[in-house]
Amino acid sequence: MSEDATTINTWAIALVRTLDARGCAGRALLAEAGLDPALLGDPNGRVPVSGMVRLWRLAVAATGDPCLGLKVAAYVQPATFHSLGLALLASQTLEDALLRSARYSRIVSNAVEVRIERGATEARQIVEWRMATPVVEEAIDLVMASTVKMGLLLLAIDPAAQRPMHLRLRRAATPAMRAEFAAHFACPIDFEAGENSLALPLDWLDRPLPMANPQLARQNDLVVMEYLARHDGSRLAEKVRALLVSRLPAGEPARAEVAQALLLSEKTLQRRLRDEDTSYQQLLDDLRRDLAQKYLREPAASVCEVTFRLGFSDQSSFTRAFRRWTGVTPGEYRSQPDRS
């Protein structure tokens, strides 16, 4: 397992709170797993994934509950996801929130990879364990249960309402586990499936969120990227992205300027980004494309304002770049019915 594999402390805090509520000595198990109990007072810190794996194993053994991940979801709140939780609350649609959650999933843990795939009738959140260790199935369960909990909160849907979802899990399950999962998720569930995924209807994804606030979402995106730049030391790309976001409104940052801010030479910056299968220009281009689509979904933001935010020298340059990214102009993209 990579030495850089970490999980945010709040994930461990939720697990310890669950153990305490079930009469188990959560703090003692934390120490037995080799984790410092002081982390319970530091919601901004991170713990090694290796320690979290041990804690999960000890917790399941102590409770005798293979469905423990579902119980931990009761202690997951927006703040559990640090500033990402606030960005999710302020997202414009559920799809916007899911894409944001996948993009910044490393803020919770870089032991899993999350991606969103949109099909003709549904979209799937796919979760995969990335580390070279036995999969912690209960942690995957928690990710899925937390997604459902946050989705219902964002859409302001009654938790008792019908859920047109479909859950697929790689893990096996006993009849008792199947019954508990069915009661918790209230949707069809396939165990021993080919993937860990949660399918959601497109009408859920396209629905405007009642707490949408694009400006607040952007502000918290910046906080997320700054957090990742500090803690996700193995990924120089995130540090570059965070610097680009903060500097784009002043014009396109030069590669030398970004390298200097990171205390690197240009050659070292290029080499390390190449080692991460990317480049400075690719990061700049991808970031501008992602931000352009996000900003153009804001009715109050003019194309001129978006041009300025992205650091383009003039609107025609932005239009040419946007057509290259999407095949349409900014105005045509904004007029598409599913972009409102």
C-alpha positions in Angstrom: 0.0 0.0 0.0 1.3 3.5 -0.8 2.6 5.5 2.2 0.4 8.3 1.0 -2.9 6.4 1.3 -4.9 8.2 3.9 -8.5 8.8 5.1 -9.9 11.9 6.7 -10.2 11.8 10.5 -14.0 12.4 10.4 -14.4 8.9 8.8 -12.7 7.3 11.8 -14.6 9.6 14.2 -18.0 8.4 12.7 -16.9 4.8 13.1 -15.8 5.3 16.7 -19.1 7.1 17.6 -20.9 4.1 16.2 -18.9 1.7 18.3 -19.5 3.8 21.4 -23.2 3.8 20.7 -23.2 0.0 20.5 -21.4 -0.4 23.9 -18.0 -1.1 22.4 -14.9 0.8 23.5 -14.3 2.8 20.4 -11.3 4.7 21.8 -9.7 1.5 22.9 -10.2 -0.1 19.5 -8.7 3.0 17.9 -5.6 2.6 20.0 -5.5 -1.2 19.3 -5.5 -0.3 15.6 -2.4 1.8 16.1 -4.2 5.1 15.7 -3.8 8.1 18.0 -7.0 8.7 20.0 -6.2 12.4 19.7 -7.5 12.3 16.1 -11.0 12.4 17.6 -10.5 16.1 18.4 -9.0 16.9 15.0 -11.6 16.8 12.2 -9.1 18.3 9.7 -6.4 15.7 10.1 -5.8 12.4 8.3 -5.0 8.8 9.3 -3.2 6.1 7.3 -5.5 3.8 5.4 -3.6 0.9 6.9 -4.7 1.9 10.3 -8.3 2.4 9.1 -8.3 -1.1 7.7 -7.2 -2.5 11.1 -9.9 -0.4 12.8 -12.6 -1.7 10.5 -11.5 -5.3 11.1 -11.5 -4.8 14.8 -14.9 -3.0 14.8 -16.6 -5.7 12.8 -15.1 -8.4 15.1 -16.1 -6.5 18.2 -19.7 -5.9 17.1 -20.1 -9.2 15.2 -21.9 -7.0 12.6 -21.0 -7.4 8.9 -23.5 -4.6 8.1 -21.6 -2.2 10.3 -21.0 0.2 7.5 -24.7 0.9 7.2 -24.8 1.8 10.9 -21.9 4.2 10.6 -23.8 6.2 8.0 -26.1 7.4 10.7 -23.2 9.5 12.0 -22.2 10.9 8.6 -23.2 14.6 8.1 -22.2 17.1 5.4 -19.3 18.3 7.7 -18.0 14.7 7.6 -16.8 15.5 4.1 -15.0 18.7 5.2 -15.6 21.7 2.9 -16.7 19.2 0.2 -19.9 18.7 2.2 -20.8 22.4 1.9 -20.0 22.4 -1.8 -22.3 19.5 -2.3 -25.1 21.3 -0.4 -24.6 24.3 -2.7 -24.5 22.4 -6.0 -27.0 23.2 -8.7 -28.3 19.7 -9.4 -27.7 16.2 -8.0 -25.5 15.4 -11.0 -23.5 18.5 -10.3 -23.1 17.2 -6.7 -22.2 13.7 -7.7 -19.6 14.8 -10.2 -18.1 17.1 -7.6 -18.1 14.3 -5.1 -16.3 12.0 -7.5 -13.8 14.7 -8.5 -12.8 15.4 -4.9 -13.4 12.0 -3.4 -9.8 11.9 -2.2 -10.7 14.4 0.5 -12.4 11.5 2.2 -9.9 8.8 1.2 -7.5 8.2 -1.7 -8.0 4.4 -1.1 -11.1 4.4 -3.3 -11.8 5.7 -6.8 -15.3 7.1 -7.5 -16.6 7.9 -11.0 -20.0 8.8 -12.4 -21.2 7.3 -15.7 -24.4 8.7 -17.3 -26.4 6.4 -19.5 -29.6 6.7 -21.5 -31.9 6.0 -18.6 -29.8 6.2 -15.5 -26.5 7.3 -14.0 -24.2 5.1 -12.0 -21.8 6.0 -9.2 -19.1 3.4 -9.4 -16.8 2.8 -6.4 -13.6 0.8 -6.6 -11.0 0.0 -4.0 -7.6 1.2 -5.3 -5.1 -0.1 -2.7 -3.1 -3.3 -2.9 -4.8 -4.7 0.3 -7.9 -6.8 0.9 -11.0 -4.7 0.2 -12.8 -3.3 3.2 -16.3 -4.2 2.2 -17.9 -2.3 5.1 -16.1 0.9 4.0 -17.7 0.4 0.5 -21.0 -0.1 2.1 -20.6 3.2 4.0 -19.7 5.1 0.8 -22.9 3.8 -0.8 -25.1 4.5 2.3 -23.6 7.9 2.6 -24.3 8.7 -1.0 -28.0 7.8 -0.6 -28.2 9.8 2.7 -26.7 12.9 1.1 -28.7 12.5 -2.1 -32.0 12.4 -0.2 -30.9 15.4 1.9 -29.9 17.4 -1.2 -33.2 16.6 -3.0 -35.2 17.2 0.1 -36.8 13.8 -0.4 -38.6 12.0 2.5 -36.4 9.1 3.6 -39.5 7.0 3.7 -40.4 7.7 0.1 -39.9 5.2 -2.8 -36.4 5.1 -4.1 -36.0 4.2 -7.8 -32.4 3.1 -7.4 -30.4 -0.1 -8.0 -27.5 -1.1 -5.9 -24.8 -3.6 -7.0 -22.1 -4.9 -4.7 -19.2 -7.2 -5.3 -19.5 -8.6 -1.7 -21.4 -11.8 -0.8 -24.2 -11.7 1.7 -26.0 -14.1 4.0 -29.9 -14.1 4.0 -29.9 -11.9 7.1 -27.5 -9.4 5.6 -29.7 -9.3 2.4 -32.7 -8.5 4.5 -30.9 -5.7 6.4 -29.5 -4.2 3.2 -32.9 -4.3 1.6 -34.5 -2.5 4.6 -31.7 0.1 4.6 -31.6 1.0 0.9 -35.2 0.2 0.0 -34.3 -0.7 -3.6 -33.2 -3.8 -5.6 -29.8 -5.0 -4.6 -27.5 -7.4 -6.5 -24.8 -9.1 -4.4 -21.7 -10.8 -5.9 -22.1 -8.4 -8.8 -19.3 -7.4 -11.2 -19.0 -3.9 -9.7 -19.8 -1.7 -6.7 -22.3 0.8 -8.1 -25.4 2.8 -7.3 -27.8 3.5 -10.2 -30.0 6.6 -10.0 -32.7 7.8 -12.3 -31.9 10.7 -14.6 -34.8 12.8 -13.4 -33.2 12.8 -10.0 -29.9 13.9 -11.4 -31.4 16.8 -13.4 -33.5 18.1 -10.6 -32.4 21.6 -9.3 -31.4 21.4 -5.7 -33.3 23.6 -3.2 -30.1 24.9 -1.6 -28.2 25.7 -4.8 -25.7 28.5 -4.5 -23.1 28.5 -7.2 -21.0 31.2 -5.6 -20.8 29.3 -2.3 -20.1 26.0 -4.2 -17.2 27.7 -6.0 -15.8 29.1 -2.7 -15.9 25.7 -1.1 -14.3 24.1 -4.2 -11.3 26.3 -3.6 -11.2 25.2 0.1 -11.3 21.6 -1.0 -8.5 22.1 -3.5 -6.4 23.9 -1.0 -7.0 21.1 1.5 -5.9 18.5 -1.1 -2.9 20.6 -2.0 -1.8 20.4 1.6 -2.6 16.8 2.4 -2.5 14.9 -0.9 1.2 15.2 -1.1 1.6 12.4 -3.7 -0.3 14.4 -6.3 1.4 17.5 -7.7 -1.4 17.9 -10.2 -3.9 18.9 -7.4 -1.5 21.5 -6.2 -1.2 22.9 -9.7 -4.9 22.9 -10.1 -5.4 24.8 -6.8 -2.9 27.4 -7.9 -4.5 27.8 -11.3 -8.0 28.2 -9.9 -6.9 31.0 -7.6 -4.8 32.8 -10.3 -6.9 32.4 -13.4 -9.0 35.6 -12.9 -5.8 37.6 -13.1 -5.0 36.1 -16.5 -3.5 32.8 -17.7 -0.7 31.9 -15.3 2.7 31.2 -16.8 4.2 27.7 -16.2 7.3 29.4 -14.7 5.1 31.4 -12.3 3.3 28.2 -11.0 6.6 26.3 -10.7 8.1 29.1 -8.7 5.1 29.2 -6.4 5.6 25.4 -5.8 9.4 26.0 -5.2 10.2 23.9 -8.2 12.1 24.5 -11.4 10.1 24.3 -14.7 11.9 21.1 -15.7 11.1 19.5 -12.4 7.5 20.6 -12.6 7.2 19.1 -16.1 8.9 15.8 -15.1 6.8 15.3 -12.0 3.5 16.0 -13.9 4.6 13.7 -16.6 5.1 11.0 -14.0 1.5 11.6 -13.0 0.5 11.1 -16.7 -0.4 14.7 -17.3 1.2 18.1 -18.1 0.8 21.7 -17.2 -1.0 22.5 -20.4 -3.3 19.5 -20.0 -4.2 20.5 -16.5 -4.9 24.1 -17.5 -7.0 23.1 -20.5 -9.0 20.5 -18.5 -9.6 22.9 -15.6 -10.8 25.7 -17.9 -13.2 23.3 -19.6 -14.6 22.0 -16.3 -15.0 25.5 -14.9 -16.4 26.9 -18.1 -19.2 24.3 -18.1 -19.9 24.9 -14.4 -19.9 28.7 -14.7 -22.2 28.6 -17.8 -24.8 26.8 -15.8 -25.1 29.9 -13.7 -27.8 32.0 -15.2 -26.4 35.2 -13.7 -22.9 34.8 -15.1 -22.5 36.4 -18.5 -20.2 34.9 -21.1 -18.0 38.0 -20.7 -17.7 37.3 -17.0 -16.9 33.6 -17.6 -14.2 34.7 -20.0 -12.6 36.8 -17.3 -12.9 34.2 -14.6 -11.0 31.7 -16.8 -8.2 34.1 -17.6 -8.8 34.4 -21.4 -7.6 37.6 -23.0 -10.8 38.1 -25.0 -14.2 36.5 -25.6 -13.3 35.2 -29.0 -10.4 33.2 -27.6 -12.7 31.7 -25.0 -15.3 30.8 -27.7 -12.7 29.1 -29.9 -11.5 27.0 -26.9 -15.0 26.1 -25.8 -16.0 25.0 -29.3 -12.8 22.8 -29.3 -13.9 21.3 -25.9 -17.5 20.7 -26.6 -18.3 21.2 -30.3 -20.6 24.2 -29.6 -20.3 27.8 -28.6 -20.8 29.0 -25.0 -24.2 30.5 -26.1 -25.3 27.2 -27.7 -24.2 25.2 -24.7 -26.1 27.4 -22.4 -29.3 27.2 -24.5 -29.3 23.4 -24.3 -32.4 22.4 -22.2 -30.5 20.0 -19.8 -28.0 22.7 -19.0 -30.4 25.1 -17.3 
